[in-house]
Amino acid sequence: MGESQQIARVTISQKTILKIKDVYDFMYDLVTSQGFDVSEKEFIKKDTESSFEWDCYRWVDDYVQFKIWLKCKISEESQVKVKRDGVTEPMIKADVKLVMKGSLITDWQGRWEAKSPILKFLKGLYDHFLFGPMINAKKKALIDMIYINENEVKSFFELPRYM
């Protein structure tokens, strides 16, 4: 595996009324619509607490890969019934905490790292001098994705957004 650099971190906390399935589906649709593949590391559903953790990968090119680590924890407080369009639905009142971390992985196939110390040195030169401006542009694109995701999640939970 290549070198990973954490670029951005976003935390959203909210007390709201929701269905866990709606949050899960919304987050899945959000990251897959941006071209990420989702790998679920954990899904826990206990009596009053649910959480899921994902590693989401997007292959940018042969050398660079984006990774979004996402963890959502939902602590249930009480069951409520909500009337939507004349239909009563059971929902939960809960505290939601969502954390997203965006990382840029270079040499994700391990072509430079595993061969020899000389290649590792050349990789450092390549990253710094030849590929540096391109990596900075890709970091900016990943940061934009993380903040777009933050605003989408805030819209879902009906929180104030920052553009």
N, C-alpha and C positions, 0 to 999 in steps of 0.2 A: 504494500500500500504506500502511497505517496505522502507528501507533506501536507498537513492540514492547518489552515489558519482560520480562526474564528473571526468573522468580519462584523457581525451584528447580533444583538440579542434584544428581544422584545418580550415583555411580560404584561399580561392583561389579566386583571382580577375584576370580577363582577358578581353581584348578588342578583339573581334573576329567576324567572319562571321559564322552564324549558322541558324538552324531552331529550334524553341522552342520545337517542338515535338521530335526532335532527342535528345536534352538534357534530356528531361523528360523521354523518353524511356530508354536512356542509364543509368540514375541514378536508375530507377526502376529495370532494369535488374541487375545492379551491386549489390544492396542491397538484392534483392530476391535470387540471386545466392549464397549468403552466409547464407541463411536460415532465413532471417529476414522477419517478417510480416510487411507490410507497412500500416500505418493509416494516411490518408491525413487529415491534420488539416485545410489547407487553400490552395486555388488555385485562384489567382486573375489575370485576363487578362484585362488590360486597353488599351488605345490607344497606348501608347509608353512604357508601363511597364508591365511586367509579373512577377509573383512570385509564388512559391509553398513552402509549409512547411509540413514536414512529421515527424511522430514519428515512428521509426522502432524498433520492439521488436524481440528478439530471446530468447527463453526459453532454458537455458543451463541445468538446473536441477530443482529439487523441491525447491531449496533455492536461486539460483542465476539466474538473467535475465540480458541480455545485452540490452541497449537502445542506438540507434543512433538518435539524433535529427538533421534534415537536413533542411536547408533553402536555396533556390536558388532565386536570384533576377536578372532579365534580363531587362536592360534599353536600349530600342531600340534607335538607332541614325538615321539610314536610311535604306531604302529598296535597295537591290542590286540584280543583276542577275548574277548567277555563271554558267559557262558551265562545266558540268561534263559528261564525256563519250559521248560528242557530243549533249547532251541535256541541254537546258538552264533552270535552276531552280530559282525561286524567293527565296531569303534568306534575312536575316537582318544582318546589322552590329550593334553590340551591346556590351555593357559592362555587363559582367557576374560576379556576386559575389556569391560564394557558401560557406556556413558555415556548418561544421559537428562537433557535440559534441558527444563524447562517454561517456556513464554513465553505471556504474555497480550497479544494484539494488539487494540488499540482502533481504531475507524474503519478496519476492514480493507478496506472497499470504496473508501476514499479520497474520500468525499463532502465532508468538511470541509477536508482538506488542500489539495486541488488548486484550489479555487475562488479564494480571495483571502486576503490577510493578515488581513483583518477576521474572516473565518470561522475562521481558524486561532486567533485570539485568543479568539473565542467558544467554540471547542472546548476550549481550556484552562480557561475558566470552567466550562463544562459538565462536564468531567471532574472538576474539583476540588470544585465546590460542589454541583451537582445529582446527578451520577452517581457521586460518590466512594464513598458507602457500598455501592452496588451493585457497583462495581468491586472493592472490598475483599472482598466476599462471594464474588465469582467468583475472585479470587486464592486465597482459602482453599480453594475447591472444587478448583482446579487443583493446589495444593500437596498436598491429600489424595489426588488421583489419582496424582500422582508417587510418593508414599510407599506407596500401595497397590500400585502397579506394582513398586516396589522390593521389597516383601515377597513378592509373587508370584514374582518372579525368584529371590529368595533361597530360596523354597520349592522352585522348580524345580531349583536347584543344591544343595539340601539344606544351606543355610547358616543360622546363627542369625538370627532375625527380630526386629525391634523394632516394637512396636505403638504 
